[in-house]
Amino acid sequence: MSPHYKLIYFNARGRAEHIRFIFAYAGVEYEDERISREKWPEVKKRMPFGMLPVLEIDGKAVAQSNAVARYLARQYGLAGRNEWEALQCDVLVDTLGDLKQVLAQFRMEQDPIKKEEKKARLMRETIPFYLSKFEKMLSENNGFSVGSDITWCDFVFAVSLENFEHIFGKAALDQYPALKALKIKVYNIPSISAWVGKRPTTES
Amino acid sequence: MPPSYKLTYFDLQGLAEMCRYLFSYGGIEFEDVRIKREDWPQHKDKTPFGVLPILEHNGKVAGQSIAIARYLAKKVKLGGNNDWEDLEIDAIVDTMNDIKLKLTPMLMEQDAAKKKVVLEAAKKDIFGFYFPRLEAMVEKNKGYLVLGRLTWADFYFATIFTVCESMIGEEILAGYPNLKEVREKVNGLPAIKKWIEIRPN
């Protein structure tokens, strides 16, 4: 019997969307609970470390989006074919995390001059550095981020690339054809396409 | 024959020490390569993403300290006994990593006066929020962070928070005896004790 899953997050794609993609791809039912901003302060107190997303599996709560995604990936054959491929999924997800961390630091910067400097550095150096490396890897690996089949790492990329397009415009990925092709490949998977078609439309 | 694993980092504990601990604990021979700062520019472009540590094995390379640690932990039996236990370990490691990420702006702050202000805020908002929760987890888990036994989460804690402490320049675990004990327990393991005696830095 399938475990009872409840995914708790805000009404957003954010840090939960790649988990929702895993459920959709695996054809696994789950409760997609979305907490409103008003309810959040009260819910926050009940969460293990005051943060979302949290996944409840048969009533047991666990936090950390990538820990949860990795677990589900293992249950549903999305973690690569062996331990080295599993490691490669982790490497790429964490490397993308490094890039997101730089983005987060830019967004959090209060000082307007420092913020402009950080933005310039991001646009000129950091983003092109990472994206061109990812681009090279993908084109050398037949369009999959790891191994020769879909992994949870592809979902993490696809979701991030969707956000990237939202921030920088649809044409932003044109200079990265392999990344663009990966996003299209993932979003064209029937189960993913069906999910994207029916999910709540949110800003982020 | 050279060891089949090569770990490359700077000549520091930093992000690599947890991996060095895991190799030592498991009795796995490894080449402990330490790059001097002045030599880094010539090595940087040879790494997958311009950062260290990297692990080389059988002609393949992987970066990211936590990913490497998770992989090594399985080999030395400091992972979970099943996927759910791995999830519990991952969740606590990622939580500790969140703490480290939140500390980064303060650790990187050059201005001494600003740093002091940010540190005081960190003590209240970051340590003050997370450490009591971690302390309670250790109480619940018989002296370990998770699963009631030694896991790589304890290695993460012992190494990373030691680095944070030395960067902050003062004790951060005062008032958290359980957490202090986790670190002492890890550092007191025979294989780790031996490593600490012989390590270059």
Interface residues (C-beta under 8 A of the other chain):
Chain A: P48 F49 G50 M51 I57 V62 A63 Q64 N66 A67 V68 R70 Y71 R74 Q75 E83 W84 A86 L87 Q88 D90 V91 D94 T95 D98 Q101 Q105 M108 F129 Y130 K133
Chain B: P48 F49 G50 V51 K60 A62 G63 Q64 I66 A67 I68 R70 Y71 K74 D83 W84 D86 L87 E88 D90 A91 V93 D94 T95 D98 L101 T104 P105 F129 Y130 R133
